[in-house]
Amino acid sequence: MGLISFLGFTLLVAGYAWWKTRGTDEKSADGYYLGGRSLGALTIAGSLLLTNLSAEQIVGLNGQAFSEGILVMAWETLAAIAMVVTAVYFLPKYMHKGITTIPEFIEERFDENTKAILSILFLLAFGVVLLPTILYSGSIAFSTMFDLPELLGLSDAATIMVCVWTIGLIGIVYAIFGGLKAVAVSDLVNAIGLLIGGLLIPYFGLKLIGDGNVGDGLNELWTENQDKFDVTGDVTSSIPFGTIFTGMMIAQIYYWGTNQAILQRVFGAKSLKEGQKGMMLAAFVKFLIPVIVVLPGIIAWHLFGENLESADKAYPVLVKEVLPPALVGFFAAVLFGAVLSSFNSLLNSSATLFGFDLYKKFFNRDASEHKAVKAGKIFGLGLAIVAMIIAPFIANAPDGLFDYIQQALGSLSVPILSVVLVGIVSKRVPAIGAKIVMIAGVIMYLISMYLRPIFQENALTEAAANGITDAGELAIIEAEAFPHFLHVMGILLVVNILIMVVVGMIKPKQDIYVPKQTEAIDTTPWKYAWIVGLCIVLLVLSTYFIF
């Protein structure tokens, strides 16, 4: 029954996406990459949420909540603030220029070679970190929910491999052959389904805890798991409270304000006003998302405790346990849609980056628009295959899935955000400053990740020599031996910006940068953007006061 509802809903969404996009010219750059600049606020909001809210988010964050509790909701609630900042500050800067990619803005502000370096960093982030984790987390979810190892008669590892390649091949068809509009339209349908299905999980979970009564279930969950409802993480947690003010916000601003895969949805808007409205609507929904990506993890802890072999299996095991079989199929279908959304969104953005920013520079300067789009599609296909090869090996990541993603992305997010921020604010910093930061910034972060375990091991060795054996005390010593990776991101952002400022003072840019004004779309801002944004920020802050 579950497999029937899964296949039925999946085919329905695919048919709807084909019907809605059959008139779009996918051979032009605007048609393929930006959906013909025809996206409205509702479609943008749905696409933003589904690009972000995929299996790696749902499975990974619920896994962290299973282990550590509600403090991990910071990844979601602070995202709403970053989205508000993007809508009111970054979007007007970008959309006034009518750009297709963030590297295109960097080329205009700095030079062509700086753009090429930035494009390569984005593609590394997509191909080595994000695409493989999306495939792996989706495979874990489907394998667990449908008992696929038993059904297929395969080992867990072989089942994950089959799932990875199946999801990847279907995603390739959507992204490479459908373009942005097919992605965005299917996203809207799946977003609605995911929100409905996602809310059903905690509903049925609380009913199970409360013997049929949701209120009793919530009261028991709250009463018996007080330690899981504390947002002030200590130094041994994955999110010490102080990191909210350093690297946490940096990661969020990078993701929502400079990440090509996210912003491409908004660049496809029919106007700046529609883009801002779409981003604000997504921000409001994002504020509510912890009910879907955090609360189920705590419910799973209450129900299963230490019995699970892996925290990352907490969510799919809970889904299988609490949902009726027909609804398991429906939810698996919308989760499948979410996985495809994130996967094909990244592939579409990768094709955009390669076709627009690298192919014409390094391979064929005189290439026509049609040829550049075709080259982008071929590159996207190759990147997808690389991601499918890497994905199964993520099972060996020492930390949780979500922590792995954030740590790996830190090496790229800090230098990229530094360059974009300085590029917007300053008109005198030259291209050489941006190039130094994009290379040195990555190297400095990787050095910090290499040094961290060395410092921690030395601290534990010294503690043992001093006769310290208490596990709690040792955990604190280990955590304090080297700054948390989110604090490292905060430190390096300041260092990177200072490097660019100093270079600008020593060798200022001679030709002052003058931003251009596009006529491709209406760039009149939404008059209620600041008011709505302030309300969303206040809602987020109120959540922290409550907990």
VMD Tcl script that draws the C-alpha trace (Angstrom):
set ca {
  {0.00 0.00 0.00}
  {2.82 2.37 0.91}
  {4.69 1.73 -2.34}
  {1.49 2.29 -4.38}
  {0.77 5.69 -2.79}
  {4.47 6.58 -3.17}
  {4.50 5.85 -6.91}
  {1.09 7.47 -7.49}
  {1.99 10.82 -5.90}
  {5.45 10.89 -7.51}
  {4.01 10.38 -11.01}
  {1.29 12.97 -10.36}
  {3.87 15.64 -9.50}
  {6.04 14.76 -12.52}
  {3.01 15.02 -14.84}
  {1.98 18.37 -13.36}
  {5.51 19.78 -13.74}
  {5.61 18.71 -17.42}
  {2.18 20.25 -18.11}
  {3.09 23.59 -16.47}
  {6.46 23.93 -18.28}
  {5.61 22.68 -21.76}
  {5.56 26.23 -23.19}
  {8.86 27.46 -21.72}
  {11.81 27.89 -24.11}
  {14.47 25.76 -22.38}
  {17.05 26.45 -25.09}
  {17.55 30.08 -24.06}
  {19.59 30.99 -20.98}
  {16.72 32.89 -19.32}
  {14.32 30.05 -20.10}
  {16.54 27.23 -18.83}
  {18.36 28.92 -15.98}
  {15.75 31.43 -14.73}
  {12.41 29.97 -15.83}
  {11.96 32.84 -18.28}
  {12.02 35.32 -15.34}
  {8.37 34.44 -14.77}
  {8.24 33.08 -11.22}
  {5.75 34.52 -8.73}
  {6.11 34.88 -4.94}
  {4.28 31.64 -4.06}
  {6.33 29.52 -6.48}
  {9.58 31.16 -5.27}
  {8.69 30.51 -1.62}
  {7.86 26.86 -2.29}
  {11.03 26.36 -4.31}
  {13.22 28.04 -1.67}
  {11.79 25.83 1.07}
  {12.13 22.61 -0.92}
  {15.64 23.47 -2.13}
  {16.61 23.90 1.51}
  {14.32 21.41 3.26}
  {15.51 18.10 1.91}
  {16.32 14.73 3.43}
  {19.73 15.86 4.67}
  {17.97 18.66 6.58}
  {15.07 16.57 7.91}
  {17.03 13.41 8.64}
  {20.23 15.15 9.78}
  {18.67 17.82 12.00}
  {16.21 15.40 13.63}
  {19.21 13.15 14.26}
  {20.94 16.01 16.06}
  {17.74 16.80 18.00}
  {17.56 13.10 19.00}
  {21.06 13.44 20.49}
  {21.04 17.00 21.80}
  {17.51 18.36 21.93}
  {15.87 21.60 20.88}
  {19.04 23.73 20.84}
  {19.63 22.61 17.22}
  {16.55 24.59 16.16}
  {18.95 27.54 15.86}
  {19.80 26.30 12.36}
  {16.17 26.90 11.34}
  {15.04 29.91 13.37}
  {18.16 31.97 12.63}
  {17.73 31.10 8.96}
  {14.53 33.17 9.03}
  {16.55 36.23 10.14}
  {19.13 35.61 7.40}
  {16.31 35.40 4.82}
  {14.93 38.74 5.99}
  {18.40 40.31 5.65}
  {18.69 38.84 2.15}
  {15.26 40.13 1.11}
  {15.73 43.72 2.30}
  {19.47 44.19 1.68}
  {21.03 41.70 -0.76}
  {18.18 41.20 -3.25}
  {17.85 44.89 -4.27}
  {21.63 45.01 -4.82}
  {21.58 41.89 -6.99}
  {18.35 42.33 -8.93}
  {18.99 45.94 -9.89}
  {21.85 44.51 -11.94}
  {19.69 41.83 -13.61}
  {22.33 39.16 -12.93}
  {21.90 35.41 -13.53}
  {24.61 34.20 -11.12}
  {26.50 35.50 -8.07}
  {29.83 35.02 -9.92}
  {28.42 37.30 -12.63}
  {28.11 40.03 -9.98}
  {31.68 39.28 -8.82}
  {32.95 39.66 -12.40}
  {31.27 43.03 -12.73}
  {32.65 44.18 -9.37}
  {36.16 42.66 -9.62}
  {37.19 40.82 -12.82}
  {36.72 37.69 -14.91}
  {39.37 35.61 -13.14}
  {37.87 36.35 -9.71}
  {34.53 35.16 -11.06}
  {36.12 31.94 -12.31}
  {37.66 31.18 -8.89}
  {34.32 31.82 -7.17}
  {32.48 29.57 -9.63}
  {34.97 26.77 -8.96}
  {34.46 27.15 -5.18}
  {30.68 26.92 -5.62}
  {31.03 23.83 -7.81}
  {33.34 22.18 -5.25}
  {30.76 22.84 -2.52}
  {27.98 21.39 -4.68}
  {29.82 18.35 -6.04}
  {31.85 17.22 -3.03}
  {29.61 18.17 -0.08}
  {25.99 19.00 -0.87}
  {25.00 16.65 -3.70}
  {26.49 13.52 -2.05}
  {24.89 14.28 1.35}
  {21.49 14.83 -0.26}
  {21.72 11.46 -2.02}
  {22.99 9.65 1.07}
  {20.40 11.05 3.50}
  {17.54 10.36 1.10}
  {18.77 6.82 0.65}
  {18.93 6.27 4.43}
  {15.34 7.52 4.76}
  {13.84 5.34 2.00}
  {15.88 2.30 2.95}
  {14.62 2.47 6.55}
  {11.00 3.44 5.88}
  {10.37 0.65 3.37}
  {12.70 -2.00 4.86}
  {14.45 -2.10 1.49}
  {17.38 -4.32 2.55}
  {14.90 -7.08 3.45}
  {12.66 -6.35 0.44}
  {15.54 -6.43 -2.05}
  {17.55 -9.11 -0.28}
  {20.61 -6.86 -0.13}
  {22.97 -5.66 2.58}
  {22.48 -2.17 4.06}
  {25.46 -0.83 2.13}
  {24.30 -2.32 -1.19}
  {20.78 -0.96 -0.64}
  {22.17 2.53 -0.03}
  {24.13 2.22 -3.28}
  {20.99 1.24 -5.24}
  {18.99 4.12 -3.71}
  {21.74 6.66 -4.40}
  {21.93 5.80 -8.09}
  {18.14 5.59 -8.51}
  {17.56 9.02 -6.94}
  {20.50 10.47 -8.84}
  {19.37 9.27 -12.25}
  {15.82 10.54 -11.75}
  {17.19 13.87 -10.51}
  {19.34 14.18 -13.63}
  {16.26 13.85 -15.85}
  {14.47 16.64 -13.95}
  {17.34 19.09 -13.73}
  {19.33 18.57 -16.91}
  {16.38 18.23 -19.25}
  {13.74 20.32 -17.46}
  {15.45 23.53 -16.42}
  {14.60 25.80 -13.49}
  {10.88 26.12 -14.16}
  {10.29 22.34 -14.03}
  {12.23 22.27 -10.75}
  {10.34 25.23 -9.26}
  {6.85 24.04 -10.27}
  {7.37 20.53 -8.86}
  {8.86 22.17 -5.74}
  {5.64 24.07 -5.03}
  {3.52 20.89 -5.09}
  {6.03 18.94 -3.01}
  {6.42 21.83 -0.54}
  {2.71 21.67 0.28}
  {2.88 17.89 0.59}
  {6.02 18.02 2.75}
  {4.53 20.56 5.14}
  {1.36 18.48 5.53}
  {3.26 15.20 5.84}
  {5.91 16.75 8.08}
  {3.27 17.96 10.55}
  {1.63 14.52 10.63}
  {4.81 12.93 12.06}
  {4.84 14.88 15.38}
  {1.02 14.68 15.52}
  {0.95 10.87 15.37}
  {4.11 10.66 17.50}
  {2.54 12.71 20.31}
  {-0.67 10.66 20.02}
  {1.39 7.50 20.51}
  {3.11 8.94 23.59}
  {-0.19 10.21 25.04}
  {-2.21 7.02 24.34}
  {-4.35 8.76 21.73}
  {-4.26 12.29 23.21}
  {-1.86 14.81 21.62}
  {-2.01 17.18 24.61}
  {-1.13 14.41 27.07}
  {1.67 13.30 24.77}
  {3.16 16.80 24.61}
  {2.91 17.17 28.39}
  {4.66 13.83 28.96}
  {7.37 14.67 26.40}
  {7.99 18.04 28.08}
  {7.91 16.67 31.64}
  {10.17 13.66 31.12}
  {12.72 15.28 28.77}
  {13.42 18.69 30.28}
  {17.08 18.49 29.32}
  {16.06 18.23 25.65}
  {14.19 21.57 25.81}
  {17.13 23.81 26.75}
  {18.37 26.14 23.97}
  {21.51 27.22 25.85}
  {23.99 24.59 24.73}
  {27.19 24.25 26.76}
  {30.72 24.01 25.34}
  {30.41 20.27 24.77}
  {27.30 20.53 22.56}
  {27.27 20.84 18.76}
  {25.97 24.42 19.11}
  {27.37 26.22 22.16}
  {25.14 29.25 22.79}
  {27.87 31.76 21.91}
  {28.20 30.38 18.37}
  {24.77 31.80 17.54}
  {26.42 35.23 17.43}
  {29.51 34.18 15.45}
  {29.72 31.43 12.85}
  {26.04 30.43 13.01}
  {24.88 33.72 11.50}
  {27.79 33.67 9.03}
  {26.72 30.24 7.78}
  {23.12 31.45 7.47}
  {23.94 34.71 5.65}
  {26.23 32.79 3.27}
  {23.55 30.20 2.55}
  {20.61 32.54 2.00}
  {22.43 35.65 0.83}
  {25.21 34.41 -1.48}
  {24.48 30.76 -2.36}
  {23.79 30.41 -6.07}
  {21.50 27.37 -5.68}
  {19.18 29.37 -3.39}
  {19.31 32.76 -5.08}
  {18.71 31.34 -8.54}
  {15.10 30.76 -7.47}
  {14.73 34.46 -6.68}
  {16.63 35.66 -9.75}
  {13.89 33.93 -11.74}
  {11.26 36.30 -10.23}
  {9.15 38.44 -12.54}
  {10.04 41.48 -10.38}
  {12.04 42.50 -7.29}
  {8.77 42.84 -5.37}
  {7.78 39.23 -6.14}
  {11.26 38.05 -5.17}
  {11.10 39.86 -1.81}
  {7.58 38.61 -1.09}
  {8.61 35.04 -1.92}
  {11.66 35.24 0.35}
  {9.61 36.73 3.22}
  {6.90 34.07 2.91}
  {9.57 31.36 2.97}
  {11.16 33.04 6.04}
  {7.88 32.93 7.96}
  {7.37 29.25 7.14}
  {11.02 28.60 8.04}
  {10.33 29.99 11.51}
  {7.71 27.22 11.96}
  {9.86 24.43 10.47}
  {11.39 23.23 13.82}
  {8.06 21.45 14.41}
  {9.04 19.27 11.43}
  {12.84 19.04 11.70}
  {13.47 19.18 15.47}
  {10.43 18.03 17.50}
  {10.26 14.56 15.86}
  {13.86 13.93 16.91}
  {12.94 14.54 20.57}
  {9.83 12.34 20.19}
  {12.07 9.61 18.74}
  {14.39 9.93 21.75}
  {11.44 9.53 24.13}
  {10.17 6.45 22.26}
  {13.41 4.67 21.34}
  {16.11 6.11 23.63}
  {19.46 4.35 23.31}
  {18.02 1.49 21.23}
  {18.83 3.06 17.84}
  {22.19 2.18 16.28}
  {22.49 5.64 14.67}
  {20.97 9.03 15.52}
  {20.53 9.70 11.79}
  {18.03 6.80 11.67}
  {15.81 8.41 14.34}
  {13.51 10.16 11.88}
  {12.88 7.38 9.33}
  {12.33 4.86 12.16}
  {9.80 7.24 13.75}
  {7.98 7.71 10.43}
  {7.74 3.95 9.95}
  {6.54 3.50 13.54}
  {3.81 6.15 13.80}
  {2.33 6.59 10.30}
  {-0.30 4.29 8.77}
  {1.13 2.37 5.75}
  {-0.71 4.45 3.12}
  {0.57 7.68 4.68}
  {4.10 6.28 4.84}
  {3.96 6.00 1.05}
  {2.59 9.52 0.65}
  {5.21 11.00 2.97}
  {8.00 9.04 1.29}
  {6.78 10.50 -2.02}
  {6.98 14.12 -0.80}
  {10.32 13.41 0.88}
  {11.46 11.93 -2.43}
  {10.28 15.17 -4.07}
  {12.28 17.17 -1.52}
  {15.40 15.11 -2.21}
  {14.94 15.55 -5.95}
  {14.33 19.27 -5.44}
  {17.58 19.88 -3.59}
  {19.50 17.54 -5.89}
  {18.22 18.97 -9.16}
  {18.33 22.55 -7.87}
  {22.04 22.13 -7.26}
  {22.51 20.45 -10.63}
  {20.65 23.26 -12.38}
  {22.78 25.83 -10.58}
  {25.94 23.88 -11.41}
  {24.97 23.85 -15.08}
  {24.35 27.60 -14.84}
  {27.72 28.29 -13.22}
  {29.65 26.17 -15.70}
  {27.78 27.27 -18.83}
  {27.72 30.98 -17.96}
  {30.89 31.51 -15.98}
  {33.47 28.87 -17.02}
  {32.64 27.41 -20.44}
  {32.82 30.73 -22.29}
  {36.04 31.75 -20.51}
  {38.09 28.57 -20.72}
  {36.58 26.53 -23.55}
  {34.73 28.58 -26.17}
  {34.61 32.38 -25.89}
  {32.45 32.69 -28.99}
  {29.92 30.02 -27.95}
  {26.28 30.82 -28.67}
  {23.75 30.92 -25.85}
  {22.34 27.56 -26.99}
  {25.80 25.96 -26.99}
  {26.59 27.34 -23.50}
  {23.33 25.87 -22.13}
  {24.16 22.51 -23.73}
  {27.68 22.54 -22.25}
  {26.19 23.32 -18.84}
  {23.84 20.32 -19.11}
  {26.73 17.97 -19.98}
  {28.79 19.28 -17.05}
  {25.80 18.84 -14.70}
  {25.51 15.23 -15.83}
  {29.20 14.61 -15.04}
  {28.94 16.30 -11.62}
  {25.90 14.17 -10.76}
  {27.83 10.98 -11.52}
  {30.74 12.13 -9.31}
  {28.27 12.86 -6.49}
  {26.68 9.41 -6.86}
  {30.11 7.80 -6.53}
  {31.00 9.82 -3.39}
  {27.60 9.56 -1.60}
  {27.84 6.03 -0.08}
  {31.14 6.89 1.65}
  {29.45 9.55 3.82}
  {28.33 6.69 6.10}
  {31.89 6.85 7.51}
  {31.57 10.50 8.67}
  {32.59 10.60 12.38}
  {30.06 13.28 13.44}
  {26.37 13.45 12.62}
  {25.30 14.05 9.03}
  {24.20 17.65 9.58}
  {27.36 18.60 11.50}
  {29.46 17.10 8.71}
  {27.73 19.29 6.12}
  {28.24 22.50 8.11}
  {31.90 21.80 8.91}
  {32.72 20.88 5.32}
  {30.97 23.96 3.91}
  {32.77 26.28 6.32}
  {35.93 26.11 4.21}
  {34.05 27.70 1.27}
  {31.30 29.78 2.88}
  {33.59 32.15 4.79}
  {35.77 33.32 1.86}
  {32.77 33.53 -0.49}
  {30.74 35.63 1.96}
  {33.78 37.85 2.65}
  {34.26 38.62 -1.05}
  {30.56 39.29 -1.71}
  {30.18 41.57 1.35}
  {33.29 43.62 0.55}
  {32.28 43.69 -3.12}
  {28.93 45.25 -2.20}
  {30.14 47.67 0.48}
  {33.47 48.82 -0.98}
  {34.21 50.27 -4.41}
  {37.98 50.55 -3.98}
  {39.12 47.01 -3.01}
  {40.81 45.50 -6.11}
  {40.42 42.04 -7.63}
  {43.75 40.83 -6.20}
  {42.33 41.24 -2.67}
  {39.36 39.00 -3.51}
  {41.62 36.38 -5.13}
  {43.94 36.24 -2.10}
  {41.00 35.74 0.26}
  {39.28 33.06 -1.83}
  {42.44 30.96 -1.87}
  {43.96 31.82 1.52}
  {40.55 31.71 3.25}
  {40.01 28.09 2.23}
  {43.54 27.14 3.28}
  {43.25 28.84 6.71}
  {39.99 27.05 7.47}
  {41.38 23.64 6.43}
  {44.45 24.25 8.64}
  {42.15 25.01 11.60}
  {40.24 21.74 10.99}
  {43.56 19.86 10.88}
  {44.84 21.47 14.10}
  {41.65 21.00 16.12}
  {41.97 17.22 16.77}
  {45.69 17.63 17.50}
  {45.02 20.25 20.19}
  {42.19 18.14 21.62}
  {44.32 15.01 21.80}
  {47.13 16.91 23.53}
  {44.66 18.38 26.06}
  {43.24 14.93 26.85}
  {46.75 13.47 27.22}
  {47.66 16.23 29.68}
  {44.40 15.69 31.60}
  {45.13 11.96 31.89}
  {48.63 12.75 33.16}
  {47.04 14.94 35.84}
  {44.76 12.10 36.92}
  {41.49 13.50 35.54}
  {39.10 10.62 34.73}
  {35.60 12.13 35.04}
  {33.88 11.83 31.62}
  {32.05 15.16 31.92}
  {35.21 17.03 32.88}
  {37.15 15.41 30.05}
  {34.45 16.40 27.55}
  {34.75 20.04 28.65}
  {38.57 19.93 28.43}
  {38.35 18.47 24.91}
  {35.80 21.09 23.77}
  {37.81 24.01 25.18}
  {41.14 22.85 23.72}
  {40.41 24.58 20.40}
  {37.70 27.04 19.26}
  {34.46 25.49 17.98}
  {34.32 25.37 14.17}
  {31.56 28.01 14.17}
  {33.77 30.35 16.22}
  {36.59 29.65 13.75}
  {34.27 30.78 10.95}
  {33.58 34.04 12.82}
  {37.27 34.69 13.39}
  {38.21 33.93 9.79}
  {35.46 36.17 8.38}
  {37.02 39.12 10.23}
  {40.52 38.10 9.11}
  {39.42 37.75 5.47}
  {37.68 41.12 5.43}
  {40.72 42.79 7.04}
  {43.00 41.25 4.38}
  {40.83 42.72 1.62}
  {40.65 46.13 3.31}
  {44.44 46.25 3.78}
  {45.01 45.25 0.13}
  {42.55 47.98 -0.86}
  {44.52 50.54 1.13}
  {47.89 49.44 -0.30}
  {46.73 49.01 -3.87}
  {43.31 50.64 -4.36}
  {41.23 49.91 -7.43}
  {41.87 52.66 -10.00}
  {38.61 52.54 -11.92}
  {35.78 53.10 -9.44}
  {33.05 50.47 -9.65}
  {29.71 51.88 -10.85}
  {26.75 49.44 -10.51}
  {24.60 49.04 -13.63}
  {20.80 49.16 -13.75}
  {18.83 46.40 -15.49}
  {15.73 46.90 -17.59}
  {14.94 43.16 -17.79}
  {12.55 43.30 -14.81}
  {10.78 45.83 -12.57}
  {13.13 46.54 -9.64}
  {10.69 48.53 -7.50}
  {11.02 47.13 -3.95}
  {8.06 45.80 -1.96}
  {6.89 48.64 0.28}
  {6.06 46.33 3.21}
  {9.39 44.44 3.14}
  {10.93 46.15 6.20}
  {7.76 45.90 8.32}
  {7.17 42.22 7.53}
  {10.85 41.47 8.05}
  {10.85 43.13 11.50}
  {7.81 41.08 12.55}
  {9.57 37.84 11.54}
  {12.73 38.80 13.47}
  {10.66 39.54 16.59}
  {8.95 36.15 16.28}
  {12.33 34.41 16.18}
  {13.62 36.31 19.22}
  {10.43 35.50 21.15}
  {11.12 31.78 20.64}
  {14.41 32.08 22.50}
  {12.79 33.96 25.37}
  {10.21 31.15 25.68}
  {12.85 28.41 25.95}
}
mol new
graphics top color blue
foreach p $ca { graphics top sphere $p radius 0.5 }
foreach p [lrange $ca 0 end-1] q [lrange $ca 1 end] { graphics top cylinder $p $q radius 0.2 }
display resetview
